[in-house]
Amino acid sequence: MNRTQLQGPKVNRRRFVKICAAAAAGLALTPGLTNAQPILHRWRGVALGAKAEINLLHEDRDKAQELFRLVETEIRRLEAVFSLYREDSELARLNRDGRLTAPSLDMINLLGLSQRIHVVTEGAFDPSVQPLWDFYARQASEEKAVKSSALDAVVRRTGFRHVVYEPGFVEFGREGMALTLNGIAQGYITDRVAALLAARGCVDMAVDLGEISASGNGIGSEVSGRKGWAVTLRPDPEVPDVETKIEIVDAAVASSARKGTTFDQAGTVSHILDPRTGLPVQSDLTAASVVARTAAYADGLSTAALVCGEKVLSSALAHVPGSQAFVLREDGKSGWLG
């Protein structure tokens, strides 16, 4: 898919999960602290087309800036694997040619993780929906109604079971297939960046690359007495009254809402598609925030939640240790699962 096709839908992205750091940021920067005490360092940038931010507590400003430069390099490296926008990325070449030789270990690892989430969600998570996404984007840009015969033809080009991957290659088993890893790649990159910082001795940090991974006690914890980073979960930005505040440490959070991004200007046709029917999702859940041990799992499960619904999501969470979800139901009620 090219850049023009990707820009077809009306993008309506909003921050679903927010790190509650603003009020405590001044505390971390209070004059009089010695160089031996950690202070807050913040990096802002872009990852896979989304705004990104890292909050890091570190005692050395120069070392913190050096770490941020390493982070930028790692993000660019992984974008060269997973980006749909870059014509030379591994994913773009796979979609263009139907086969990718000598894929990176990151590509194989993420496909393996996608397969596990595909299984536990009973097929609700399926990266092979890219032809469907392309189809709806094109129909929306041309203001055409979706015809069932045309949709059926596109559905026949999907199915994650037709994706073959080995250490030496990735290959599509059907003509016209394509993958999108947008429902999990941001989480994977978040995990990789968090691992990079942890390997260099960082303990207290919150990495937000569209999904959030946090470790340590966070900003102001020594005064508040809390454990972890304070996070507000608001699964659906259109329903601001439904939110909950939690503290996370050594965990990750990701959210998806049915109308977080839409294909039509009216904002009614969800960008999350059911791979089994080819239609925009219509389950008993309208939004979900998933907490898991890794951002990739949180990302993939939150995407699948709106496809599979509450019953299958509850089963999937039981298969992923340390995971739970704060959901908003079709009837307007909210609550925790897992």
ZATORVO-71418 format. One line per 10 residues: their letters; for each residue x, y, z of C-alpha. Coordinates in pm, whole numbers, always signed. Layout:
N
A) X:Y:Z | ...
END
This chain:
338
MNRTQLQGPK) +0:+0:+0 | +131:+345:-82 | +120:+661:+126 | -179:+807:-60 | -391:+502:+12 | -300:+510:+379 | -415:+869:+410 | -768:+792:+284 | -955:+752:+616 | -1036:+1030:+854
VNRRRFVKIC) -778:+991:+1129 | -921:+1071:+1467 | -637:+963:+1698 | -645:+1082:+2057 | -448:+993:+2364 | -636:+705:+2531 | -379:+647:+2805 | -207:+931:+2982 | +91:+930:+3213 | +3:+1150:+3509
AAAAAGLALT) +347:+1313:+3530 | +275:+1680:+3475 | +192:+1763:+3834 | +502:+1589:+3964 | +745:+1710:+3698 | +828:+2025:+3893 | +919:+1816:+4194 | +1176:+1624:+3992 | +1334:+1949:+3874 | +1344:+2129:+4208
PGLTNAQPIL) +1662:+2344:+4253 | +1909:+2225:+4510 | +1919:+1860:+4407 | +2269:+1719:+4386 | +2406:+1552:+4074 | +2378:+1216:+4248 | +2001:+1240:+4264 | +1793:+1139:+3960 | +1606:+1414:+3780 | +1343:+1399:+3508
HRWRGVALGA) +1455:+1395:+3145 | +1194:+1396:+2870 | +1230:+1305:+2502 | +963:+1370:+2240 | +958:+1248:+1882 | +769:+1030:+1634 | +754:+651:+1599 | +563:+479:+1317 | +387:+806:+1244 | +260:+856:+1601
KAEINLLHED) +373:+1105:+1864 | +617:+948:+2108 | +746:+1046:+2451 | +989:+903:+2704 | +1007:+1011:+3068 | +1334:+901:+3226 | +1471:+954:+3576 | +1850:+974:+3553 | +2118:+1149:+3759 | +2337:+1251:+3461
RDKAQELFRL) +2198:+1488:+3199 | +2464:+1414:+2937 | +2417:+1039:+2970 | +2042:+1080:+2945 | +2080:+1272:+2618 | +2314:+1004:+2488 | +2053:+741:+2573 | +1789:+936:+2383 | +2013:+940:+2075 | +2039:+561:+2100
VETEIRRLEA) +1660:+545:+2130 | +1616:+748:+1811 | +1854:+515:+1626 | +1663:+208:+1749 | +1328:+353:+1646 | +1457:+429:+1295 | +1603:+78:+1270 | +1272:-84:+1360 | +1077:+147:+1131 | +1292:+8:+850
VFSLYREDSE) +1143:-331:+939 | +775:-259:+1014 | +677:+68:+847 | +404:+67:+580 | +510:+415:+471 | +872:+337:+380 | +899:+172:+40 | +1225:+3:+139 | +1104:-145:+469 | +1090:-521:+512
LARLNRDGRL) +713:-510:+545 | +667:-297:+233 | +889:-530:+30 | +701:-835:+157 | +368:-680:+60 | +497:-579:-281 | +669:-906:-375 | +472:-1163:-175 | +799:-1302:-40 | +1078:-1168:+180
TAPSLDMINL) +1414:-1341:+193 | +1652:-1307:+489 | +1401:-1133:+718 | +1534:-972:+1034 | +1502:-1149:+1366 | +1262:-872:+1472 | +1028:-956:+1184 | +1029:-1327:+1268 | +982:-1257:+1640 | +688:-1027:+1578
LGLSQRIHVV) +521:-1269:+1338 | +557:-1541:+1601 | +402:-1318:+1866 | +122:-1227:+1624 | +56:-1597:+1571 | +22:-1656:+1947 | -225:-1368:+1985 | -409:-1488:+1673 | -457:-1828:+1840 | -565:-1712:+2188
TEGAFDPSVQ) -813:-1464:+2039 | -960:-1733:+1812 | -851:-1550:+1499 | -973:-1204:+1601 | -621:-1065:+1580 | -512:-1105:+1218 | -242:-889:+1055 | -348:-1008:+709 | -639:-759:+704 | -429:-506:+512
PLWDFYARQA) -612:-571:+180 | -939:-498:+362 | -796:-180:+512 | -678:-73:+166 | -1021:-153:+19 | -1213:+54:+274 | -968:+342:+246 | -1008:+350:-130 | -1387:+328:-111 | -1393:+613:+140
SEEKAVKSSA) -1161:+835:-64 | -1379:+781:-372 | -1700:+811:-165 | -1826:+478:-295 | -2060:+238:-119 | -1915:-100:-25 | -2055:-378:-245 | -2076:-725:-91 | -1936:-898:-402 | -1629:-677:-406
LDAVVRRTGF) -1583:-720:-31 | -1602:-1100:-60 | -1324:-1095:-319 | -1101:-900:-82 | -1177:-1130:+212 | -1046:-1421:+5 | -706:-1250:-1 | -679:-1257:+378 | -609:-1522:+643 | -303:-1534:+870
RHVVYEPGFV) -289:-1912:+827 | -169:-1844:+473 | +140:-1658:+595 | +445:-1886:+605 | +749:-1767:+797 | +1082:-1933:+869 | +1420:-1791:+977 | +1518:-1758:+611 | +1199:-1624:+451 | +842:-1499:+484
EFGREGMALT) +595:-1586:+211 | +226:-1540:+130 | +26:-1847:+33 | -232:-1650:-168 | -208:-1391:-441 | -281:-1035:-343 | -215:-1078:+29 | -55:-807:+243 | +17:-756:+611 | -28:-464:+845
LNGIAQGYIT) +153:-480:+1178 | +7:-150:+1298 | -196:-336:+1563 | +116:-466:+1737 | +435:-306:+1600 | +411:+6:+1815 | +393:-216:+2120 | +689:-422:+2001 | +901:-112:+1938 | +801:+20:+2281
DRVAALLAAR) +929:-304:+2437 | +1255:-289:+2242 | +1322:+71:+2347 | +1242:-10:+2711 | +1478:-309:+2694 | +1753:-92:+2543 | +1727:+157:+2831 | +1706:-116:+3096 | +2018:-284:+2956 | +2201:+44:+3015
GCVDMAVDLG) +2104:+64:+3380 | +1784:+270:+3362 | +1533:+174:+3628 | +1268:+448:+3650 | +1117:+522:+3308 | +794:+542:+3113 | +821:+477:+2739 | +520:+600:+2541 | +545:+521:+2169 | +170:+501:+2116
EISASGNGIG) +159:+231:+2383 | +311:+269:+2730 | +572:+58:+2907 | +672:+166:+3258 | +922:+46:+3515 | +1036:+172:+3852 | +834:+387:+4089 | +792:+693:+3870 | +793:+1064:+3934 | +715:+1186:+4286
SEVSGRKGWA) +668:+838:+4430 | +903:+911:+4719 | +664:+1185:+4833 | +327:+1028:+4745 | +419:+686:+4877 | +271:+511:+4575 | +439:+232:+4384 | +469:+267:+4009 | +374:+529:+3752 | +31:+689:+3785
VTLRPDPEVP) -170:+630:+3466 | -521:+732:+3366 | -704:+483:+3145 | -973:+633:+2923 | -1057:+360:+2667 | -1286:+576:+2454 | -1205:+947:+2412 | -1565:+1007:+2308 | -1677:+895:+2656 | -1454:+1100:+2889
DVETKIEIVD) -1656:+1010:+3200 | -1546:+646:+3173 | -1194:+636:+3312 | -993:+481:+3590 | -661:+561:+3752 | -404:+290:+3810 | -36:+258:+3894 | +186:+43:+3675 | +536:-87:+3730 | +719:-331:+3505
AAVASSARKG) +406:-347:+3291 | +255:-197:+2978 | -77:-47:+2867 | -246:-14:+2528 | -594:+102:+2426 | -824:+70:+2126 | -1161:+232:+2060 | -1409:+141:+1789 | -1416:+501:+1666 | -1058:+596:+1755
TTFDQAGTVS) -990:+616:+1380 | -1261:+601:+1115 | -1280:+563:+739 | -1570:+800:+677 | -1594:+1171:+743 | -1900:+1114:+961 | -1683:+909:+1196 | -1904:+600:+1198 | -1704:+332:+1009 | -1438:+192:+1241
HILDPRTGLP) -1086:+128:+1110 | -1076:-197:+1312 | -1199:-473:+1083 | -1327:-821:+1159 | -1103:-1057:+958 | -1375:-1322:+955 | -1642:-1109:+787 | -1444:-824:+638 | -1678:-576:+809 | -1598:-302:+1062
VQSDLTAASV) -1621:-438:+1416 | -1958:-467:+1589 | -1897:-663:+1909 | -2031:-609:+2260 | -1722:-397:+2341 | -1669:-46:+2209 | -1330:+21:+2370 | -1066:-155:+2577 | -747:-72:+2767 | -527:-377:+2822
VARTAAYADG) -257:-403:+3088 | +5:-672:+3023 | +366:-752:+3099 | +474:-638:+2753 | +348:-357:+2531 | +329:-591:+2230 | +82:-818:+2408 | -115:-519:+2536 | -124:-371:+2185 | -235:-689:+2010
LSTAALVCGE) -494:-784:+2272 | -649:-437:+2281 | -689:-447:+1903 | -843:-794:+1909 | -1076:-707:+2198 | -1312:-506:+1981 | -1330:-789:+1728 | -1374:-1090:+1956 | -1589:-936:+2228 | -1594:-984:+2603
KVLSSALAHV) -1622:-1364:+2628 | -1328:-1446:+2400 | -1122:-1158:+2542 | -1167:-1298:+2893 | -1045:-1636:+2769 | -747:-1478:+2592 | -646:-1283:+2904 | -645:-1611:+3097 | -384:-1743:+2851 | -157:-1438:+2892
PGSQAFVLRE) -15:-1425:+3247 | -29:-1085:+3413 | -286:-937:+3176 | -619:-767:+3243 | -846:-523:+3062 | -1059:-223:+3150 | -1344:-231:+2897 | -1634:-17:+2784 | -1934:-222:+2675 | -2194:-153:+2407
DGKSGWLG) -2453:-84:+2678 | -2234:+190:+2828 | -2120:-9:+3130 | -1750:-44:+3211 | -1541:-278:+3422 | -1234:-495:+3456 | -1172:-836:+3302 | -897:-1081:+3388
END
